[in-house]
Amino acid sequence: MTIHEYFSWFDDVLQTTEGMYRLVPAEKLDWKPTENSFTLGQLIEHMPKAFWFNSKVIASEEWPLKSMREILVSNRRHSIANGVDEALEHLRTWSADFKHAVQNLGEEKFQKADVTTPQWGTLPIWRFAVFVLEHHLNHKMELHMYLKVLGVKVNTGTLYVR
């Protein structure tokens, strides 16, 4: 996968995410489906924050949090978004930062350099970049289910149709 091909996929995924953010009921940011889940506000802040965090990983090829435990504890400390508009702005800004970090690698480094992660050990940067979108897609589906449970009219088209 080239950087150009990756960015094409990335942009397709993010386009429908923005539409889903616009469906989030502002009065439900403190709601969560279970005691151990993110609140809706934490979820819509976690998704863009992951792009910010992973832009640092891609740029330095070093993982700031050294264990899965550190990652999980950090995730549970996410602040709640100060509204849907703020979360949407973070999504736009931090996803752009991530793309910028990938672009700065250049094609050869994207294809051939490695990064070390707590989850899988050392893997190619291109594969880590795919993981970043997989992570986003997992939480995007989680957001879809949150909205569905809250009675917001969402369907398969909400996830995939641009």
N, CA, C and O atoms as a DFTB+ gen file, in Angstrom:
648 C
 N C O
     1  1       0.857      -1.175       0.000
     2  2       0.000       0.000       0.000
     3  2       0.900       1.234       0.000
     4  3       1.791       1.365       0.839
     5  1       0.661       2.118      -0.931
     6  2       1.412       3.370      -0.974
     7  2       0.780       4.383      -0.013
     8  3      -0.338       4.183       0.461
     9  1       1.491       5.449       0.264
    10  2       0.926       6.509       1.097
    11  2      -0.322       7.083       0.433
    12  3      -1.316       7.348       1.110
    13  1      -0.279       7.273      -0.862
    14  2      -1.444       7.807      -1.588
    15  2      -2.651       6.882      -1.437
    16  3      -3.759       7.351      -1.176
    17  1      -2.450       5.583      -1.595
    18  2      -3.549       4.622      -1.430
    19  2      -4.065       4.627       0.006
    20  3      -5.272       4.565       0.239
    21  1      -3.151       4.701       0.958
    22  2      -3.546       4.753       2.366
    23  2      -4.386       5.998       2.644
    24  3      -5.417       5.914       3.312
    25  1      -3.959       7.134       2.145
    26  2      -4.696       8.383       2.381
    27  2      -6.076       8.361       1.722
    28  3      -7.022       8.936       2.260
    29  1      -6.201       7.721       0.590
    30  2      -7.504       7.598      -0.058
    31  2      -8.464       6.830       0.851
    32  3      -9.606       7.246       1.042
    33  1      -8.006       5.724       1.403
    34  2      -8.807       4.925       2.339
    35  2      -9.090       5.733       3.604
    36  3     -10.227       5.784       4.071
    37  1      -8.069       6.354       4.145
    38  2      -8.174       7.170       5.358
    39  2      -9.265       8.229       5.197
    40  3     -10.129       8.373       6.062
    41  1      -9.221       8.960       4.101
    42  2     -10.199      10.030       3.868
    43  2     -11.616       9.488       3.735
    44  3     -12.563      10.108       4.219
    45  1     -11.768       8.343       3.087
    46  2     -13.095       7.717       2.979
    47  2     -13.646       7.370       4.359
    48  3     -14.815       7.626       4.647
    49  1     -12.808       6.792       5.203
    50  2     -13.234       6.402       6.553
    51  2     -13.629       7.638       7.362
    52  3     -14.667       7.643       8.023
    53  1     -12.814       8.670       7.309
    54  2     -13.069       9.862       8.132
    55  2     -14.281      10.653       7.657
    56  3     -14.947      11.304       8.462
    57  1     -14.569      10.605       6.381
    58  2     -15.710      11.367       5.865
    59  2     -17.013      10.927       6.523
    60  3     -17.822      11.771       6.908
    61  1     -17.225       9.645       6.654
    62  2     -18.466       9.184       7.282
    63  2     -18.408       9.343       8.804
    64  3     -19.449       9.448       9.453
    65  1     -17.206       9.360       9.376
    66  2     -17.090       9.593      10.817
    67  2     -17.599      10.993      11.162
    68  3     -18.323      11.166      12.142
    69  1     -17.227      11.973      10.373
    70  2     -17.698      13.341      10.630
    71  2     -19.222      13.410      10.628
    72  3     -19.817      14.082      11.470
    73  1     -19.843      12.726       9.696
    74  2     -21.304      12.695       9.654
    75  2     -21.896      12.076      10.905
    76  3     -22.923      12.536      11.404
    77  1     -21.257      11.037      11.413
    78  2     -21.746      10.399      12.644
    79  2     -21.584      11.330      13.841
    80  3     -22.452      11.365      14.714
    81  1     -20.493      12.078      13.895
    82  2     -20.306      13.031      14.997
    83  2     -21.452      14.052      15.019
    84  3     -21.916      14.447      16.089
    85  1     -21.895      14.465      13.857
    86  2     -22.977      15.460      13.785
    87  2     -24.301      14.909      14.316
    88  3     -25.210      15.681      14.622
    89  1     -24.419      13.587      14.429
    90  2     -25.637      12.961      14.951
    91  2     -25.618      12.808      16.473
    92  3     -26.635      12.447      17.065
    93  1     -24.487      13.073      17.108
    94  2     -24.358      12.869      18.554
    95  2     -25.213      13.901      19.297
    96  3     -25.032      15.105      19.112
    97  1     -26.151      13.429      20.142
    98  2     -26.973      14.363      20.927
    99  2     -26.124      15.034      22.018
   100  3     -25.588      14.356      22.895
   101  1     -26.008      16.343      21.961
   102  2     -25.157      17.092      22.897
   103  2     -25.542      16.837      24.351
   104  3     -24.687      16.859      25.238
   105  1     -26.807      16.600      24.589
   106  2     -27.267      16.400      25.970
   107  2     -26.944      14.997      26.496
   108  3     -27.223      14.704      27.659
   109  1     -26.367      14.132      25.670
   110  2     -26.077      12.752      26.073
   111  2     -24.573      12.469      26.214
   112  3     -24.179      11.303      26.265
   113  1     -23.740      13.490      26.276
   114  2     -22.292      13.283      26.332
   115  2     -21.853      12.525      27.583
   116  3     -20.803      11.883      27.569
   117  1     -22.634      12.586      28.664
   118  2     -22.295      11.858      29.896
   119  2     -22.840      10.432      29.913
   120  3     -22.555       9.678      30.843
   121  1     -23.619      10.049      28.898
   122  2     -24.244       8.725      28.859
   123  2     -23.208       7.671      28.476
   124  3     -22.317       7.920      27.664
   125  1     -23.346       6.483      29.081
   126  2     -22.549       5.329      28.682
   127  2     -23.394       4.073      28.841
   128  3     -24.235       3.998      29.736
   129  1     -23.174       3.086      27.973
   130  2     -24.032       1.900      27.989
   131  2     -23.792       0.970      29.176
   132  3     -24.700       0.253      29.596
   133  1     -22.584       0.978      29.715
   134  2     -22.269       0.140      30.885
   135  2     -21.327       0.918      31.795
   136  3     -20.725       1.911      31.386
   137  1     -21.211       0.461      33.009
   138  2     -20.345       1.134      33.990
   139  2     -18.893       1.214      33.525
   140  3     -18.206       2.194      33.812
   141  1     -18.423       0.201      32.816
   142  2     -17.016       0.152      32.405
   143  2     -16.762       0.673      30.992
   144  3     -15.674       0.480      30.450
   145  1     -17.738       1.319      30.399
   146  2     -17.593       1.855      29.047
   147  2     -17.172       3.317      29.086
   148  3     -17.308       3.993      30.105
   149  1     -16.656       3.790      27.949
   150  2     -16.479       5.224      27.770
   151  2     -17.851       5.882      27.828
   152  3     -18.846       5.279      27.426
   153  1     -17.912       7.128      28.329
   154  2     -19.123       7.914      28.095
   155  2     -19.117       8.292      26.620
   156  3     -18.089       8.181      25.953
   157  1     -20.244       8.733      26.119
   158  2     -20.311       9.177      24.725
   159  2     -19.315      10.302      24.485
   160  3     -18.643      10.333      23.455
   161  1     -19.220      11.231      25.442
   162  2     -18.263      12.335      25.320
   163  2     -16.818      11.874      25.329
   164  3     -15.990      12.417      24.599
   165  1     -16.503      10.874      26.150
   166  2     -15.141      10.325      26.157
   167  2     -14.836       9.616      24.841
   168  3     -13.732       9.731      24.310
   169  1     -15.810       8.887      24.321
   170  2     -15.603       8.159      23.071
   171  2     -15.293       9.106      21.924
   172  3     -14.352       8.877      21.165
   173  1     -16.086      10.178      21.791
   174  2     -15.849      11.085      20.656
   175  2     -14.595      11.931      20.864
   176  3     -14.143      12.592      19.929
   177  1     -14.035      11.925      22.046
   178  2     -12.739      12.561      22.284
   179  2     -11.599      11.548      22.109
   180  3     -10.524      11.906      21.628
   181  1     -11.825      10.297      22.494
   182  2     -10.802       9.250      22.356
   183  2     -10.452       9.009      20.887
   184  3      -9.283       8.824      20.550
   185  1     -11.440       9.010      20.030
   186  2     -11.199       8.700      18.621
   187  2     -10.194       9.673      17.986
   188  3      -9.233       9.220      17.365
   189  1     -10.381      10.981      18.118
   190  2      -9.371      11.877      17.546
   191  2      -8.066      11.895      18.338
   192  3      -6.991      12.077      17.766
   193  1      -8.162      11.706      19.660
   194  2      -6.945      11.704      20.487
   195  2      -6.013      10.577      20.056
   196  3      -4.792      10.720      20.127
   197  1      -6.576       9.464      19.613
   198  2      -5.751       8.362      19.126
   199  2      -4.943       8.789      17.902
   200  3      -3.796       8.368      17.751
   201  1      -5.512       9.607      17.033
   202  2      -4.746      10.117      15.883
   203  2      -3.602      11.008      16.363
   204  3      -2.482      10.922      15.860
   205  1      -3.898      11.858      17.338
   206  2      -2.855      12.735      17.883
   207  2      -1.716      11.893      18.463
   208  3      -0.548      12.101      18.135
   209  1      -2.071      10.943      19.327
   210  2      -1.085      10.083      19.975
   211  2      -0.257       9.321      18.930
   212  3       0.972       9.284      18.999
   213  1      -0.952       8.721      17.972
   214  2      -0.260       7.896      16.989
   215  2       0.542       8.715      15.990
   216  3       1.460       8.186      15.363
   217  1       0.221       9.983      15.827
   218  2       1.080      10.849      14.999
   219  2       2.437      11.002      15.669
   220  3       3.455      11.100      14.985
   221  1       2.464      11.024      16.994
   222  2       3.736      11.097      17.732
   223  2       4.517       9.793      17.564
   224  3       5.737       9.813      17.401
   225  1       3.817       8.673      17.602
   226  2       4.465       7.368      17.422
   227  2       5.071       7.273      16.026
   228  3       6.231       6.890      15.878
   229  1       4.297       7.616      15.008
   230  2       4.772       7.543      13.619
   231  2       5.969       8.463      13.411
   232  3       6.934       8.087      12.744
   233  1       5.912       9.661      13.976
   234  2       6.982      10.644      13.762
   235  2       8.292      10.225      14.432
   236  3       9.375      10.494      13.913
   237  1       8.187       9.571      15.576
   238  2       9.400       9.243      16.330
   239  2       9.790       7.770      16.243
   240  3      10.907       7.394      16.597
   241  1       8.855       6.936      15.764
   242  2       9.041       5.490      15.736
   243  2       9.251       4.932      17.145
   244  3       9.858       3.875      17.317
   245  1       8.748       5.644      18.139
   246  2       8.874       5.213      19.519
   247  2       7.516       5.304      20.192
   248  3       6.753       6.240      19.950
   249  1       7.226       4.350      21.016
   250  2       5.940       4.294      21.699
   251  2       6.078       4.960      23.061
   252  3       6.817       4.460      23.909
   253  1       5.380       6.089      23.298
   254  2       5.525       6.799      24.570
   255  2       5.049       5.996      25.787
   256  3       5.612       6.132      26.873
   257  1       4.030       5.171      25.614
   258  2       3.544       4.321      26.704
   259  2       4.113       2.930      26.475
   260  3       3.937       2.357      25.400
   261  1       4.788       2.388      27.465
   262  2       5.601       1.194      27.266
   263  2       4.891      -0.129      27.485
   264  3       5.451      -1.183      27.181
   265  1       3.659      -0.100      28.009
   266  2       2.972      -1.368      28.264
   267  2       1.485      -1.221      27.949
   268  3       0.959      -0.111      27.870
   269  1       0.831      -2.343      27.773
   270  2      -0.614      -2.329      27.553
   271  2      -1.326      -1.747      28.763
   272  3      -2.336      -1.058      28.617
   273  1      -0.815      -2.016      29.944
   274  2      -1.426      -1.463      31.156
   275  2      -1.404       0.063      31.123
   276  3      -2.413       0.704      31.416
   277  1      -0.258       0.648      30.766
   278  2      -0.178       2.109      30.670
   279  2      -1.191       2.649      29.660
   280  3      -1.827       3.677      29.893
   281  1      -1.331       1.955      28.553
   282  2      -2.271       2.390      27.517
   283  2      -3.700       2.340      28.053
   284  3      -4.453       3.302      27.903
   285  1      -4.070       1.236      28.671
   286  2      -5.442       1.084      29.171
   287  2      -5.755       2.091      30.277
   288  3      -6.851       2.652      30.302
   289  1      -4.818       2.328      31.185
   290  2      -5.032       3.319      32.242
   291  2      -5.182       4.701      31.626
   292  3      -6.064       5.465      32.019
   293  1      -4.335       5.025      30.672
   294  2      -4.408       6.327      29.995
   295  2      -5.751       6.505      29.285
   296  3      -6.348       7.580      29.339
   297  1      -6.218       5.457      28.625
   298  2      -7.502       5.531      27.915
   299  2      -8.653       5.854      28.855
   300  3      -9.548       6.618      28.495
   301  1      -8.644       5.292      30.034
   302  2      -9.740       5.511      30.979
   303  2      -9.709       6.896      31.605
   304  3     -10.651       7.287      32.294
   305  1      -8.646       7.632      31.374
   306  2      -8.541       8.988      31.920
   307  2      -8.906      10.053      30.895
   308  3      -8.737      11.246      31.148
   309  1      -9.400       9.629      29.753
   310  2      -9.776      10.617      28.736
   311  2     -10.812      11.579      29.288
   312  3     -11.766      11.187      29.959
   313  1     -10.597      12.830      28.988
   314  2     -11.594      13.823      29.378
   315  2     -12.786      13.708      28.432
   316  3     -12.699      13.140      27.344
   317  1     -13.876      14.257      28.883
   318  2     -15.074      14.289      28.057
   319  2     -14.962      15.500      27.127
   320  3     -14.451      16.546      27.528
   321  1     -15.427      15.361      25.916
   322  2     -15.410      16.484      24.981
   323  2     -16.284      17.614      25.526
   324  3     -17.325      17.369      26.135
   325  1     -15.854      18.833      25.301
   326  2     -16.654      19.998      25.680
   327  2     -17.632      20.338      24.567
   328  3     -17.724      21.482      24.123
   329  1     -18.339      19.344      24.139
   330  2     -19.320      19.520      23.082
   331  2     -18.908      18.810      21.811
   332  3     -17.735      18.506      21.592
   333  1     -19.888      18.558      20.993
   334  2     -19.675      17.843      19.739
   335  2     -18.797      18.661      18.800
   336  3     -17.948      18.101      18.107
   337  1     -18.991      19.985      18.769
   338  2     -18.191      20.828      17.875
   339  2     -16.707      20.752      18.212
   340  3     -15.866      20.691      17.315
   341  1     -16.384      20.755      19.512
   342  2     -14.978      20.641      19.914
   343  2     -14.408      19.286      19.496
   344  3     -13.297      19.217      18.970
   345  1     -15.153      18.224      19.725
   346  2     -14.685      16.886      19.339
   347  2     -14.496      16.795      17.828
   348  3     -13.537      16.186      17.353
   349  1     -15.401      17.394      17.082
   350  2     -15.283      17.387      15.618
   351  2     -14.049      18.169      15.171
   352  3     -13.356      17.759      14.240
   353  1     -13.777      19.286      15.829
   354  2     -12.566      20.059      15.519
   355  2     -11.317      19.251      15.846
   356  3     -10.351      19.271      15.083
   357  1     -11.325      18.541      16.970
   358  2     -10.192      17.674      17.309
   359  2     -10.025      16.566      16.266
   360  3      -8.905      16.241      15.873
   361  1     -11.130      15.998      15.826
   362  2     -11.068      14.956      14.801
   363  2     -10.391      15.495      13.539
   364  3      -9.500      14.851      12.985
   365  1     -10.808      16.652      13.098
   366  2     -10.225      17.244      11.882
   367  2      -8.746      17.580      12.076
   368  3      -7.915      17.256      11.229
   369  1      -8.428      18.223      13.185
   370  2      -7.056      18.679      13.426
   371  2      -6.102      17.519      13.642
   372  3      -5.046      17.451      13.014
   373  1      -6.475      16.599      14.537
   374  2      -5.544      15.526      14.896
   375  2      -5.444      14.458      13.825
   376  3      -4.407      13.804      13.718
   377  1      -6.488      14.258      13.026
   378  2      -6.355      13.324      11.903
   379  2      -5.441      13.943      10.839
   380  3      -4.670      13.233      10.195
   381  1      -5.528      15.258      10.658
   382  2      -4.622      15.943       9.726
   383  2      -3.179      15.861      10.227
   384  3      -2.255      15.680       9.434
   385  1      -2.987      15.994      11.540
   386  2      -1.643      15.852      12.114
   387  2      -1.082      14.456      11.850
   388  3       0.097      14.300      11.532
   389  1      -1.941      13.445      11.985
   390  2      -1.498      12.081      11.729
   391  2      -1.099      11.920      10.261
   392  3      -0.047      11.356       9.958
   393  1      -1.933      12.414       9.364
   394  2      -1.601      12.320       7.940
   395  2      -0.296      13.054       7.630
   396  3       0.515      12.576       6.836
   397  1      -0.099      14.194       8.245
   398  2       1.130      14.961       8.044
   399  2       2.348      14.149       8.501
   400  3       3.376      14.126       7.824
   401  1       2.221      13.482       9.659
   402  2       3.327      12.655      10.161
   403  2       3.633      11.509       9.193
   404  3       4.797      11.192       8.948
   405  1       2.595      10.895       8.649
   406  2       2.804       9.821       7.673
   407  2       3.455      10.376       6.408
   408  3       4.403       9.790       5.886
   409  1       2.951      11.497       5.922
   410  2       3.505      12.106       4.706
   411  2       4.984      12.436       4.876
   412  3       5.784      12.251       3.959
   413  1       5.336      12.932       6.071
   414  2       6.726      13.308       6.325
   415  2       7.687      12.125       6.324
   416  3       8.894      12.305       6.167
   417  1       7.161      10.923       6.498
   418  2       8.018       9.736       6.462
   419  2       8.633       9.531       5.082
   420  3       9.785       9.116       4.956
   421  1       7.853       9.825       4.062
   422  2       8.272       9.486       2.711
   423  2       7.907       8.039       2.410
   424  3       7.716       7.227       3.316
   425  1       7.815       7.739       1.141
   426  2       7.340       6.420       0.702
   427  2       8.243       5.283       1.174
   428  3       7.754       4.256       1.645
   429  1       9.549       5.460       1.050
   430  2      10.451       4.354       1.399
   431  2      10.369       4.011       2.890
   432  3      10.304       2.837       3.256
   433  1      10.372       5.019       3.732
   434  2      10.293       4.766       5.170
   435  2       8.931       4.180       5.540
   436  3       8.847       3.281       6.376
   437  1       7.865       4.690       4.918
   438  2       6.528       4.157       5.171
   439  2       6.488       2.663       4.862
   440  3       5.889       1.884       5.604
   441  1       7.126       2.273       3.769
   442  2       7.110       0.874       3.332
   443  2       8.084      -0.017       4.098
   444  3       7.787      -1.189       4.331
   445  1       9.247       0.520       4.495
   446  2      10.327      -0.364       4.948
   447  2      10.767      -0.178       6.398
   448  3      11.385      -1.083       6.959
   449  1      10.475       0.953       7.020
   450  2      10.913       1.166       8.404
   451  2       9.961       0.454       9.366
   452  3       8.841       0.094       9.002
   453  1      10.428       0.259      10.593
   454  2       9.656      -0.437      11.624
   455  2       9.363       0.479      12.800
   456  3      10.011       1.508      12.995
   457  1       8.369       0.074      13.575
   458  2       8.036       0.708      14.847
   459  2       7.793      -0.411      15.853
   460  3       7.282      -1.475      15.503
   461  1       8.163      -0.160      17.101
   462  2       7.960      -1.164      18.144
   463  2       6.750      -0.782      18.983
   464  3       6.640       0.348      19.458
   465  1       5.835      -1.748      19.160
   466  2       4.589      -1.499      19.887
   467  2       4.439      -2.482      21.036
   468  3       4.978      -3.587      20.976
   469  1       3.712      -2.096      22.088
   470  2       3.453      -3.034      23.181
   471  2       2.560      -4.203      22.753
   472  3       2.669      -5.296      23.310
   473  1       1.673      -3.983      21.762
   474  2       0.738      -5.016      21.357
   475  2       1.399      -6.132      20.554
   476  3       1.166      -7.310      20.823
   477  1       2.219      -5.771      19.576
   478  2       2.709      -6.757      18.618
   479  2       4.220      -6.801      18.482
   480  3       4.732      -7.520      17.623
   481  1       4.937      -6.071      19.286
   482  2       6.385      -6.007      19.107
   483  2       6.707      -5.114      17.920
   484  3       6.041      -4.105      17.692
   485  1       7.719      -5.486      17.176
   486  2       8.164      -4.671      16.037
   487  2       7.379      -5.058      14.786
   488  3       7.220      -6.238      14.472
   489  1       6.893      -4.041      14.085
   490  2       6.185      -4.281      12.837
   491  2       6.439      -3.125      11.879
   492  3       6.850      -2.048      12.310
   493  1       6.202      -3.330      10.588
   494  2       6.423      -2.262       9.612
   495  2       5.505      -1.066       9.890
   496  3       4.373      -1.228      10.343
   497  1       6.010       0.120       9.611
   498  2       5.214       1.331       9.843
   499  2       3.923       1.286       9.038
   500  3       2.878       1.694       9.546
   501  1       3.960       0.800       7.793
   502  2       2.722       0.754       7.004
   503  2       1.667      -0.082       7.721
   504  3       0.482       0.250       7.685
   505  1       2.094      -1.172       8.377
   506  2       1.140      -2.034       9.091
   507  2       0.608      -1.326      10.339
   508  3      -0.562      -1.478      10.689
   509  1       1.461      -0.560      11.003
   510  2       1.005       0.220      12.148
   511  2      -0.025       1.260      11.698
   512  3      -1.020       1.488      12.386
   513  1       0.212       1.887      10.551
   514  2      -0.741       2.867      10.023
   515  2      -2.093       2.210       9.742
   516  3      -3.137       2.820       9.971
   517  1      -2.078       0.982       9.253
   518  2      -3.325       0.240       9.050
   519  2      -4.003      -0.002      10.395
   520  3      -5.220       0.147      10.512
   521  1      -3.220      -0.376      11.417
   522  2      -3.791      -0.552      12.754
   523  2      -4.480       0.726      13.230
   524  3      -5.552       0.655      13.832
   525  1      -3.896       1.868      12.977
   526  2      -4.491       3.141      13.422
   527  2      -5.893       3.283      12.839
   528  3      -6.815       3.691      13.545
   529  1      -6.065       2.955      11.566
   530  2      -7.410       3.019      10.979
   531  2      -8.304       1.903      11.493
   532  3      -9.504       2.114      11.669
   533  1      -7.750       0.717      11.739
   534  2      -8.552      -0.360      12.339
   535  2      -9.081       0.076      13.706
   536  3     -10.249      -0.142      14.026
   537  1      -8.230       0.681      14.489
   538  2      -8.623       1.185      15.813
   539  2      -9.765       2.190      15.664
   540  3     -10.757       2.133      16.390
   541  1      -9.610       3.100      14.722
   542  2     -10.650       4.096      14.482
   543  2     -11.963       3.426      14.069
   544  3     -13.034       3.775      14.566
   545  1     -11.864       2.467      13.159
   546  2     -13.072       1.780      12.687
   547  2     -13.773       1.018      13.808
   548  3     -15.003       0.983      13.856
   549  1     -13.006       0.410      14.706
   550  2     -13.614      -0.284      15.844
   551  2     -14.420       0.694      16.705
   552  3     -15.549       0.400      17.097
   553  1     -13.837       1.842      16.991
   554  2     -14.552       2.829      17.805
   555  2     -15.680       3.507      17.030
   556  3     -16.669       3.944      17.618
   557  1     -15.529       3.590      15.729
   558  2     -16.608       4.141      14.910
   559  2     -17.834       3.238      14.992
   560  3     -18.960       3.728      15.082
   561  1     -17.626       1.936      14.961
   562  2     -18.739       1.007      15.114
   563  2     -19.321       1.106      16.520
   564  3     -20.535       1.022      16.702
   565  1     -18.452       1.285      17.514
   566  2     -18.915       1.484      18.885
   567  2     -19.808       2.729      18.953
   568  3     -20.867       2.696      19.580
   569  1     -19.388       3.816      18.317
   570  2     -20.193       5.042      18.268
   571  2     -21.527       4.777      17.582
   572  3     -22.568       5.255      18.032
   573  1     -21.495       4.028      16.509
   574  2     -22.721       3.668      15.786
   575  2     -23.704       2.956      16.715
   576  3     -24.897       3.258      16.720
   577  1     -23.192       2.012      17.495
   578  2     -24.052       1.270      18.421
   579  2     -24.557       2.167      19.557
   580  3     -25.713       2.054      19.964
   581  1     -23.708       3.049      20.066
   582  2     -24.155       4.009      21.083
   583  2     -25.341       4.805      20.544
   584  3     -26.368       4.939      21.210
   585  1     -25.184       5.331      19.329
   586  2     -26.250       6.147      18.735
   587  2     -27.524       5.320      18.549
   588  3     -28.626       5.795      18.823
   589  1     -27.366       4.107      18.091
   590  2     -28.530       3.228      17.875
   591  2     -29.268       2.984      19.195
   592  3     -30.495       3.077      19.249
   593  1     -28.521       2.674      20.257
   594  2     -29.128       2.425      21.566
   595  2     -29.844       3.683      22.081
   596  3     -30.873       3.584      22.749
   597  1     -29.299       4.852      21.770
   598  2     -29.915       6.112      22.201
   599  2     -31.130       6.498      21.354
   600  3     -31.791       7.497      21.639
   601  1     -31.425       5.714      20.321
   602  2     -32.591       5.991      19.493
   603  2     -32.335       6.925      18.326
   604  3     -33.273       7.361      17.658
   605  1     -31.062       7.235      18.076
   606  2     -30.720       8.070      16.921
   607  2     -30.859       7.207      15.673
   608  3     -30.429       6.053      15.665
   609  1     -31.453       7.751      14.628
   610  2     -31.664       6.987      13.400
   611  2     -30.337       6.834      12.653
   612  3     -29.884       7.743      11.957
   613  1     -29.731       5.654      12.821
   614  2     -28.509       5.290      12.109
   615  2     -28.734       3.936      11.446
   616  3     -29.563       3.141      11.887
   617  1     -27.990       3.697      10.394
   618  2     -28.088       2.422       9.689
   619  2     -26.764       2.156       9.000
   620  3     -25.801       2.898       9.194
   621  1     -26.707       1.124       8.211
   622  2     -25.473       0.787       7.512
   623  2     -24.980       1.938       6.653
   624  3     -23.775       2.157       6.536
   625  1     -25.896       2.665       6.058
   626  2     -25.519       3.827       5.258
   627  2     -24.774       4.877       6.063
   628  3     -23.885       5.548       5.539
   629  1     -25.130       5.024       7.326
   630  2     -24.455       5.984       8.189
   631  2     -22.977       5.633       8.313
   632  3     -22.132       6.523       8.410
   633  1     -22.667       4.355       8.311
   634  2     -21.271       3.903       8.430
   635  2     -20.501       4.023       7.125
   636  3     -19.308       4.327       7.138
   637  1     -21.165       3.789       6.000
   638  2     -20.427       3.598       4.762
   639  2     -20.718       4.556       3.618
   640  3     -19.887       4.704       2.722
   641  1     -21.860       5.201       3.623
   642  2     -22.236       6.011       2.459
   643  2     -21.718       7.433       2.641
   644  3     -21.988       8.083       3.651
   645  1     -20.976       7.899       1.652
   646  2     -20.420       9.259       1.702
   647  2     -21.404      10.266       1.215
   648  3     -21.104      11.459       1.188
